[in-house]
Amino acid sequence: MSLSLSLPIAVVPIIVGPLQVFLAILPALLLAIGSVVVSLFRPRALNILMRVLWRLKFQLIAVAGAVWLGHELLVKIWPETGAFSMAEAGGDWPMFRGGKTRTGSVPGVSPPTRPGLNWVWKQKGEAFYSSPAVVGNRVYAASASPSALGEGSGLIYCFDADTGAIVWKAAPDGYRPTFSSPVVWEEMLICGEGLHSTANARVIALDLRPGREGKVLWTHETRSHVECTPVVADGKVYFGAGDDGYYCLDARTGRELWHLPGQKYVDAETSLVVHQGRMYAGLGLGGRALCVIDANTGAEIKRVATPQAVFGPGAIATDASGRATLYLGMGTGDYANSAEAAAKKEIDKLKTRLVAAGNSSAEIAAATNEAQRDLAPAGEVWAIDLERLMEPDFKPAWTHKIDQTVLGAIAVSGDELYFGSRDGFVYCLDRKSGKRIARWNAHEPVKASPAVIGEYVYVINAAGALNCLRRTTLEPVWDMNVGSGKGPGESEGMCLSSPVVARGRIFVGTPHDGFLAIGRTGPAETLLWPAALGGPGKGGNPENLPLPETATLEWQFPYSDNEAGQTDETLVLAPPSVLSGDLLVPISAGTARGLLCLTEDPTPGSKPAVRWKYPTIHGVFQSAVSSGDHIFVVDGVPGNMGRRLHAVSAVDGTLLWETPVSADASGVLVAGANDVFVQDHGGKLSRFDLAGHGHWSLPLGGMRHPPVMTGSLLVATTTDPALLACDRLTGAELWRVPLPSAATSMPVLDGDTVLVGTATGLLACRLTDGEEIWRVDGPVASELVLERGRIAYVNGGDELVIVDGLDGRVRQRFVGAVAKLTPLRARGQLLCEFREGSTTSINLIDLTTETQERREWMPDTSWLGQPTTGMVLAGSRVLMGRSGWGLVGLGGQR
């Protein structure tokens, strides 16, 4: 589910009690003021008033000046708006994003699972480019207030995390607009100063001890800007000072311990990382290198050239054996300039120098052409094994190339890496191999770092859209517009502040709409099983749970004491659905026909118990769908009279409401968070809300496969054959394009691409207008499965086909797949059943390896009968229908 919320900016916290009192007396107050105003506008009264004011003009000017001066003094010494609680203890926040893994979150807190504005601090002309630090119930952030008359000013704020009240704000005299983010170590806050054009910028240390909060402890001046966020390690402060190289200071006194000059360390812009006595620092466009520095002495240990500028702060993570890997992002283009704009600036400088040096036109043209190639848009992520870094023939453990630069930090969480790029995408990579697991289109450059906690990733794009994504798949859970990222005269959005998650909230700054606390904890979303196999592309595992290592038959339903199966009658012809630990099993025949709810017991060897039954006249031949506590099922098949769409309570299986489905309708259905769609009459598709109220019913065409939903759109295939998109709320058709042959799978969305399996091949079409992007020839015979940038399906020739989702290249074909059986996906792996002669077995294909290795998962399945449904992963078991067995549960060790 994707929730979308547009943010009305206001200054909060809201003081509810006083406001209610004020509203209660407001009518009487307005009446009194009105009567006074009316009396004053009588000619005689107005004449007397003007004479009195003129005689007292000097006194009134003095009073007005005193009031203004008093206000300014109060603003300086008194916290604005609202009460704040006593400070709570918390750990240090000694570097950008809080720690070496750069997750931007406080460990152990609940993630915000719903959108919502908690509070916002906004002041005209004030921007927040820096990223916050959170310690206990205090949030620290640096601001920038540029001025047309000069550099402007900056401030360090301390907010109460819960109420948004300003606990204190402070800065040294002349503190300038700031990009550097504050860090907290022991009882002091340390932050840089200045934007890119600032000269002689300082690093400052402020006191955090009770009673002395915000007092300046020390400052240290450099000869350039300090956009770099300092790092505190072993009692020392490390930072880059732009064109003035690197510094190391004593954290308690600010005394300089060593300085590496800017002539040798050009463009020392990005935040550093210190690990086991060494400092790892990237150089920008003028340096393009990774520098390894002795953290105690400042001696350079090694310099590794990089193909592009290093703007992304390095992240370090260790494995179970203690072996450390450094992850580094790089590319062309910076926070203010795209790769093309940055290249133009550098080439213009180069031409000026060459002309001044007297070079010929041919020499100038050759040099600029070479520079153009060198500065072309590009991005890259490196994984560097720190134990091998010192070897003479060092090479990165792996590299992953993308189209544009990585500006933010790479967050390391578990076995995955998360980062955004100027290309407008958020990426998830496998930490060990660098292979892409998932990619999500943010539709605008992503210049900030993601925050990762629990099962969620939080990212803000340059235009100000804050998104909560599911960690395993990067699918959107909710989004919220936190303000405008682009101001007057700005060519692109400048939301640079990276979100931080703490106390069940997301803290983030914006360039024009203040500093905000966003998000609420609680139920993440409506429990949803939108269509068969968990929905289009989900491959029976929408939560992307891990697979058991091996499989054995743990149970069958209906139960039997012998291993020969129970009956020749096929009972389960559609995959079960999973709802919060319960299994919804469609039964097509026999006395139990209808829908059964089984409660799954995760104990090895246990069998599920029947919670409730919902009988139907015709039996159920397609999977149930669910939304929250509503379950929807259509009985019968086309040609049956008296079919119905049944809305059933997930709690006890009682009927909530129902509506007829005609004999000439396919009955396909799909559920959303707030609605359900069903083909209930001929070629009509109808939309109902969860209470059963019909909203529209339109003749969009016959459908054999459920549509797919995204935000406000519904994308469907029709029997014409055609592919169409319509407005989800109104049913208004937006576009329709013909298909070369009949659709054979549900349409699937992969970002802005619609994937459709047809009788002649796999098509990739644009979501905006349905235009074909690429195709793979050969009939598609199963549902499509998306996993780690790959599309998997079984074709008409009984091959498991694996296709690259970017360009449609066929990566691998495996012969002998069981006909029409959809593969099951699970964290970079696929399960697929294969036939060799008279023997069948379930095999596992590992998509994370170059060769996409295949091995047996369940060696012999011939004795289990033929599969009648695709596979679904529920908890620790793989579920599927088998002829003669009904539903079987296959499990084993994780």
N, C-alpha and C positions, 0 to 999 in steps of 0.2 A: 504494500500500500504506500502511496505517496501523498502526504498531506502538504498543502501549500498555504502559506499564510503571509499576507502583506502586512507590514508593520506600520502602525500609525505612531510617528515619533512624538513623544511628550516627555516632559521633565518629571521624573518620579524619584523617590517613592511617593505614593499617593497617601495622604493623611486622611483616612476615611472619616474618623470621628468629627474633627473640626469642620470638615467639608459638609457633613450632614447637618450640623448645627447651623452653619452659614446658610445653607439652602432653605432651612426651615424659616429663618427670619428674613430672607431675601425679599419677599413680596412687600412686607411692611416697610423695610428699609428703602426700597425703591420708591414707594408711595411718598414717604417723608421727603426724600431727596427731590422727587419730582415737584412737590408743592413749593419747596424753597426755590428751585430753579424758576418755576413759573412766576413767583412773586418778584424775583430779581429782574425779570425781563419787562416789568412795568417801567415805563420811561423815567418816572421820577426816581424810583429805587436804583435803576441802572446808572443814572447821572450822579447820584450821591456816592455809589460804590466806586466809580471811576475816579472821582475827586480824592476819596480817601486813599486809594491805591497809589495815586500819583504823589501825594504828600509823603507816603511811607516807602517810596521806591528804593531808597538806599538801604533802609532797614530790611526790606524784603529780599534785596539782592544778597545781603550779608547772611540772612537766615538760610536762603537757598544754598549758598556756598557752604555753610556749615553743615547742612543736611547732606550734601553731596560728599563732603570730606569725611563725615562720620560714616556714611555708607561704605566708602572705599576702605576706611580703616577696619570696619567690621568684617568686610570681605577678606581682608588680609589676615586677620587674627582669629576669626570665628568660623568653624566649619559650617558649610552651607547645608541646608535642607535635611531635616530628619535626624533621628537619634541613631546612635550606633552602640553595639554591645561591646563588652570587654574583649580584648584580644585573646584569641585562643592559640595555644602552642601548635607549631607545625614544623615540618622538616625544612631544611635549606632548599633554596631554588638557585643553585650556584652557576647556572649557565642557561643559554637559550633553549627553550622548551623543557627546562627543568632537570634534564639528565642526559646521559650519553646516548640513550636510545631515542631521544627527541620525540617522545610520544605526546608531549604537551598536556599531560593529565596527572592528577594526583592519585597515586595508587590506592585501590580499595574503596573508592567512592562509587556511588550509583550513577550510571550514565543518564543523561537527559533523553528520555524516550519519546517526548512529545514537544511540539513547538510552544512558544508563549513568551511574552515579554515580562520580565520580572522588574527590572528598573533600567533607567538610562540617564546618564549625565551628559548634558549637551550645553555648550556655550558657543555663541556666535563667533565664527572665525577660527575655532579651535579644531585641530585634526589630531587623530590618534593613528600614527603609522607604526608605532612600536607594539610589541606583543606583551601581554601582561605576565606578571609573576604572581603566584598565589601561595600564601603561607598561612595555614590556619584559616581564620575568617577574615583575612586581609588580602586585598587585591591591589597590586602596585602597577601603575602605568605611567608612561611619559607622554607628554603632549607636545604639539607643535602649533604655534600661532604665528604664521608668517605675516609680514607687514609690507605694504607697498612702499613705505618710507625707509625701510631698512630690513635687517634680518628677521626682526620679530622676536618672539620670546617662547620659552617652553616652561613646563612645570612637571614636577613629579607628584602624582596623586596617590593617596592611600585611601581606598574605598572600603567600607564595610561590605563584605561579600554578600550578606543576606539582605541588607536594606538599601544599599547604594549610597548611604550617607558618606560624606567626605570626612574621614577621621582627621586627616591633615593634608596639606599640600605645601610644597617647599621647593626651593631651588637656590643655588648661589646667585649672587648679584650678576646680572647680565646673562643668565642662562638662556640659551638660544633654542629654537625649534629642534626637536630631537627625533631621530629614527631608532637609535639604540634602545634596546629593551632592558629594563631593570633586572638585576639579579640580587638575591638575598643570601647572605652568609652570616651565620651566627647572629649578631645583633646589629648588623649594618646592611644598608642597601647601596649598591654600586651601579652606576649607569654612565654611559657615554653622553656626548653632547653634539648637536649639530646635524645638518643635512649635508648633501654632497658638496655644496659650494662653500661650506663653512671653513674658515681658516682658524688656526690656533684653538681648536676645540679642546675641551677638557674631559677628563673622567672625574666624577665626583663620588664621594662616599657620604651618606647621610646616616645619622644615628637612629636606631629603632628602639632604644631602651625607653622604658616607661618614663614619662615626664620630659624626655629629650627628643621625642619623635620629630624627624625632619631637620634637626640641627646638622649643619655641615661639619663633618669630621675632618675631611681633607679634600683637596682638588689637585689634579695634576694636568698641566697644560701640554699640548702637543703642537706640532706645526702643520696640522691638517685637520680633517674631520674625523670624528669617531662614530661612524654609523655601526661599527661592529659592536655586538653585545659582548661585554666582558665575560671571562670565565674565571671563577675562583677555585683554585686547587692547591692543597697543601699550604694554605696561608698566603698564597700569592695571587695577584690579579694579572691575567694575560689578556691582551687585546691588540687589535690592529687599528692603525691610525691613518688609513687611506694612503696618501703619498708619503707619509712619514714612517712607514714600516711598522714593526711590532715592538711592544713594550711589555715588560714584566715589572710589577710594583709589589711592594710589601702591602698586604691587604689591610693591615691595622694602621699603618702610618702613611701610606701613599708614597713612600720613598722608592725611587727608581732603582731597580736591581740590575736590569740590563735593557738595552735598546738596540734593535736591528734597523739600520737606516733604510729609508724609502728608496734610495738609489738602487739597492740590491733587492728590495722586496717591494715591487711595484704593485699598486692596487691591492693593498692589504685591507680588504673591505669586509670579508665575511667573518662570522663568528668561528671560533677555534674549538678544538677539543683537546684535552690533556688526558693522557692515559699512561700510567706506569712510568712517569718521569719524562715523557716525551710530549711535545706539543705538535699537533698536526694542523697545518694551516693551508688554505687554498688561496691562490693569487688570482686576481681578476684579469681583465683583458690585456693589461700591460705586462702581466707576468706569466699567466697560464701555466701554473705548476702546483704540485703538492709539495709543501716544504715540511721536513721533519726536523724539529729543533729540540735540542736538549733543554728541558724545561728549567733546569737549575742554572745553567750557564749561558744560555742563548746561543750556543754553538750549533751551526747547521750540521746535521748528521747526513741528510740526503735530500736531494731535490729531484722530483719526478715530473717530467714535462707532461702536460695534459693537452689534448687536442683543442679544447675550448677553455674559456674563462671559467673559473670555479667560484660561483656565487653561493652555492648551497652549503650550509654548515655541515661538517662531517658528523656522521653518527657511528658509534662503536657499540657492538654487541658481542658477547662471548657465548660459546656453545657449552655443552655440559662438561667438556674436558678443560674448559678455561681458555680455549683458543679464541683470540679476538680478531674480528673482521671490521674494517673501516668501510663505510658506505658513503660515496661521494657523488654529488650531482654537479653537472656543468653544462655549458652551452653558450650560444651567442645570443645577445640581447640582454637587457638588464631590467630593473624595476620600472624605469621611466620610458625606455625605448625598446621597441621590437627589434628583432635581429636586423631587419631591413633598415630601420631608422638609425640603429647604432652603427651599422656598416657605412651608411652614408656620411655620418659625422666623422668616422675615422678616415674614410677615403678623402673627404674634403680637407682634413688636416694634412693627410699625406700629400695631396696635390699642392697645397700651399707650400709645404716644405720643399718639394721637388722643384717647383717653379722658382722659389727663392734661391735654391742651390744651382740653378741654371741648367737643369736637365732638359733634354730634347722632348718634343711631343711624343715621339715613339717610345722613349724611355718611360715617360709619365704614363702613357697608355698601358704599357706592359706591366708596370708596377701596380697600377690601379686594378687591372684585370686580375692579377694574382691576389691582391687584397680582397677583391670581390669574392673570389672563390674561397679564400681563407675565412671570410666572415659570413659565409652563407648560413642560413638558418639551420641549426643543428642542436641536438641535445644528447646527453649520455649519462649513464649511471655506472659507476665502477664499484666492484667489490674487491677490497684489498686485504689479503691475508697478512696481518702485521708480523707474523713470524717469517714470512718470505719476503717482506718488503726490503730487507737489507741485502738480499742476494743480488749479485751483479747482473744476472739475466732476468731480473724481476719482471713479471707481467701480472696484470690483475687476474684474480680468480675467475672473474667473468665481467663482461661489459654488456650493457643493454642500451641500444640506440633508440632515440625517439626523434620527432621532427623538430622540437624546439627546446629551449633551455629549461633546466630545473633550478628555480630560484630559492625555494624554501628548503627546509630540512627534510631529510628522508626519515620517516618514523619506522622504527623496528618494533614489531610486536609478534611474539611467537615465531613462527616460521615464515612470516611475510614481511614485506617492505611496502610502505605507502608513501606516495608523493604526488604532487601536482606539477603541471608544466605550463609554460606559456602557450602551448598548443591547444589549451582549453580542456585537457583531459586529466583525470585522476587515475593513477595506476596502482595496481597491486602486483608485486613480483614475488616469486618464490625466492626466499632468502639464500638458499643453497645454490640454486642453478641460475638465477636471474631470469628465468622464463616468466612470461606474463601470465598471471592468473586471471586478472580481470582488468577492465578499463571502463571508465564512466565519463560521459561527455558533460562537462560543466558549462559548455556553450560560451564561455568567456575565459580569457587567460587566468590561470591559477598561479598567483605570485606568493601566496602565503603557504605556511606549512600546515599539514593536516594534524588533527588531534585524534588519538586512538585510545579507546578504553572499552573493555568488555567486548561486546559483539558489534560495536559501532565505530564508524569513522566520521569525523566532523571536518568539513572543509568549506572555506568561503572563497568565492571567485572574485575577480577584480571588480565586478559590477555590484557586489554587495549581496549576492545570494548565498545564504548560509544553508548548507545541506547536511543532513544526517543520512549516512549510507550504511547499509548492512556490510559488516566487515568481510564476510566470506565471499560475497559476490559483487560488492559495490553497487547493489541495487538501492535506489532511493527509498528511504522510509518517510522522511518529511523534509520540507524546505521552507525557508522563511526569508523574506527580503528585509534585511536589517538597515537599509538605507541606500542612497545613491552613491555609487563608487566613482562617478565622473562629475566633475565640477565644471564651471565656465572656463573655456579655454583649454580644457584637458582633452587630449585625443583619445584616451582610453581610461577605463576605471583604475583607481588607485587604492583599492582595499588591500593593504599590505600587512595589516595586523593579523597575526595567526591566532586562531581560537585556542583557549585553554579550558579544560574541563575540570571542575572541582565543585564539591558540595552540591552535586546534582544539577549544575548549571554550566553554561558555556559563557565565558567572558571574552569579549572581543571589541576592538576599537574600529572606528570607521573614519574616513577622511572628512566627511561633511555632516554626519548625523550622530556624533558623540560616541561615548563608551557605553556598552550595553551588557546586561546579564540576560541570557536567553535560555529557555528550555525548562521543562518540568519532568520530574520522575513519575513513575506509575506505569500502568499497562502500556507497552510500546505501541500497540496497534490492535485493531480488530483481528482476532484469529481468523485466518483466511486460507481456504483451499479452493482457489478460483476455478479450477478445471481438472480434468483427468491428469494423473501423474504430477500433481502439484501445480499445474499451470503450464502454459506454452514455454518450451525450452528448459523446464526444470528437471527433466529426466528422472522423475520419481523421488527427488531429494531436494525440495526447495530450500531447506535450511543448510544444505551442503554438509551433512553430518559425515563423520568418517566411517569407513567400511570395517566390518569384522575381517580379520586377517584370512581366515579360512571359514568354510561353511559345513554344517551338518544339518540334517532335518531335525528341527526341535519340536514342531507340532504341525498338525493339519486341522482344518475345520471344514465341515463337520468332523468330529473326532472319530478315530478308529484305532483299535488295539493291534491291528496287523499292519505290516508294511506293504501290503499289496494294494493299498487304496481302499476306498469304501464302495464306490459305485461307478458305473460307466456313464451315468448321467452328468453332463457338464453343468455345474451349479454357478460358477463364478466366471463371467465373461467380460468383466470390466475391472480395472485395478481398484483396490480399496483406496479410501481416502483417510487421511490422518488428521485428527483433531485433538490437540492437547493430550496426547497419550492414548486416546481412543481410536479404534479402527472402525470405519464405516464400510461395511461389506455389502455390495449389491448381490442379491441372490436372484437368479433368473428363473428357477424352476423348483418344483417340489412344494411341499407343504410350508416350507420356510420362506417362500418367495417374497421379495420385498427388500427392506433395508435392515440389516442387523448392526447394532453397535456393540463391539467387543472391547473389553478393557484389557490392555496389554500389560502383562506382568514381566518386568525385565529380568527376573530371576532365571538363571539357566535351567532349562528343562521344564519350565512352567508353561501352562497353556492359558490362553486368554479366556475370560469369562464373558458371557452374554449379559450386557447391561440392560438393553431393551430391544424390542423388535417393532418394526413398523411394517405391517403387511400391506401388499398391494395386489390388485386383481391380476395384472398381467405379468408380474415379475419385473425386475430391474435389469436393464441391459447396458447401462452406461454409469460411469462413476458419479457419486453424489458430490456436490460442491457445498462449501460452507462459508459463512460470514458471521463471526461472533458466535452467538448461541443459536443461529438459524442454519438449518441444513436443508438443502434443496435437492429434490430428486424427481425425475420424470420416469413414469413406468411405461412398459410396452415398447413396441417398435412401430414404424410407419405401417399403416394398414390396420392396426388395432383400433377398435372403437372404444370410447370411454376412457381414453388416457388422460392423465392430469399431471400438472406440476404441483408437487406437494412441498409445503414449507413445514418443517418438523422441528420441534424443540430439541436442541442438543442435550438438554438436561435429562429428559425422560422419554423422548420419542413421541410425544403427543403432537397431534396435528395443530398447527397454528393457523394456516389458511391454505387454500388450494385454488387452482384455476384450470379450465379445460385446455387440453392440447389436442388439436384435430388429428384425424387419421392420416391426412396428407402432409403433416409437418414432421420435420426430422426430430424435433424435441431437444436439439443441442442447447446447452446452457452454460453460462459463465457467471461467476459471482464477483462482485466488488465489495468494497468496504461498506457501502451504503445502498447497494442495489444489486439486482440480478437480472440478466438478460436471457430470454428463451425464445426459440423459434417455435411458436405455438399454433400458428395458422398458416398453412401453405408456405408462401415465400415471405411471410411477415416476421420481423424480429420485434419483440416487445420488451419494454423496460418496466420493471416493478421496483418499488422501494421495499425495504425489509418487512414493512408492515402489510405488504400486499396491494398497495395502491398503484394502479397503472399510470405511467407517465406518458408513454407514447407507444404506438404500434404501427410500424411502417413497412411497406413492401420493398425491402432492400434486396430480396432475391433468396432463392433456396440455399440452405447452408448445411453441409455435412460435417463441418468442424466448428468448434466454438471460436468466437472472435477472441482477440487479445486487447487488453485495455492499457492505456497509458495516460495518466492525468485526465485531460478532458476529451481524449480521443478513443474511438473504438475502431479497430482495424479487423476486417473480415474478408473471407473468401466466399464466393457464391458459385452456384452450379452452372452459371452462364457459359464459360467460367470467367470470373473477374475478381479483382482485388479492389477493395474500396476502403475509405476512411470516412467516418461520420462523427458528428458531435455527440459526445456521450450523453449530455443532459437533454438535448432536443431531438436527436436522431437525424439532424440535417446533414445531408450528404455533402462532403467536402471535395472529394475526388473519387474517380473510378477509372481503372485501367483494365483492359482485357488480359487474361492469362493465356499462355500458349496451349495449355491443356488443363484438365481438371485438377483441383487441389487434392493432395493426398495426405496432408498434415495440417495441424493447427498453424496459423501464422504466428511467427515468433518475432519479438522485438529485440534487437541488439543495438542499443543506443538509438541512433537516428536511422537505423536500417531495419527494413521488414524482410524477414526470411520466409519463404514459402516453398514447401515441397509439392511438386506436381508430378503428373504421370510421365512427363518428359524430362524433368530435371529440377535442380535446386535453383531458385531465383533469389537474388538480393536486390531489393528495390528501396528507393528513397522514401522516408516517412512523409516528407513534405508534399510529394506529388505522385508517388508510386512509380516513378521512372526507374527502369532497370539499371542496376549498377554492374552486376556480373551474374553469370550463371554457370552451373556445373551440369553437364549433360548426363542423362541416365535417370530412369524413374526412381522417385523416392517412395519407399514402401513402409516406413515407420514414422513415428513422430521425430521431430528434430530436437537435439539436445545441445545446449550451450555449456561449454566448460573450458575455462582458461584460454579464451580467445579462439577456441576451436568449435566447429559444428560437427556433430556426429549423427549418423543415421544409417539404417540398413536400406540398401537400394533393391531394385527389382531383380538383380542378379545375385541376391543373397550375399552381398559384400557389406561389411562394416566400413563405411567411408568416413574419413576424418578430413575436414576442410578448414583452411585458414579463414577466419572470419573477416580479415582485413581485405583480402584480394580474391578470395575464392579458389586459391590453389589447393589441389588435392594433396594432402600431406602423406596419407597412408591409406591403403586398402587391405582389408583382411577378408579372405575368402571363406565361405562356409558358414556365414552367420545364419542363424535360424530365421526363416522368412518372417518379415513384418514385426519382429520383436524389437521394441524400442530399448536402446541401451540405458543403463542406470549410471548416473554420474555421481562422483564423490571425491571432492578435493583433488582434482588433477588426475583422477582415475575413472575408468569406465568398466562396467560389467556388461558382458554380452555373451549370449549363449551361441555356441558353435556346434555344427554337426560334421562328423567325419564318419562316413559309411552309415552304420546303424547306431552309432554311439554319439551322444551329445554330452557336452560339458560347458560349464560357465567359466569364462576366462576373464582375467583382469588385464586391462591395457593401461599402462602408465604414460600419461601425456607429458609428464615433466622431464622425460628423458629424450635425447635426440632421436633414438631409434624407436621410441614409443613402444617399449618392451611389452610383450604379451606373455602371461603365465596362467596356469590353471588355478582357479579359485575354488571351484567345486568339481572334482575330476570326472565324475560320472553322474549324469542326471537322467540317463535313459530310463531307469527304473521308475522315475517320478512321473512318467507320462508326458504328453505334449503340453507346452505352455499355452494357456488360454488368455493371459493378460501380460502386460508389461510389469516390470519390477518396481516396487516402492520400498524405500528405506524408512523404517519406523523404529526409533530407538536403536537397539543393537541388532535388529533383524531385518533381513531382506524378505519381503512378502510378494507372492505372485500366485496367480491361479494356475492350476495344473489339471488336465483332464483326468477324471477318476479320483481326484484327491480333493477337489474344492480349493480352498486357500491354504497355502503352506507357508510356514515361517522357517527361514534358513538363518542360522546364527552360528557364532563362534567367538573366538577371542578377538579383542580389538588389536 
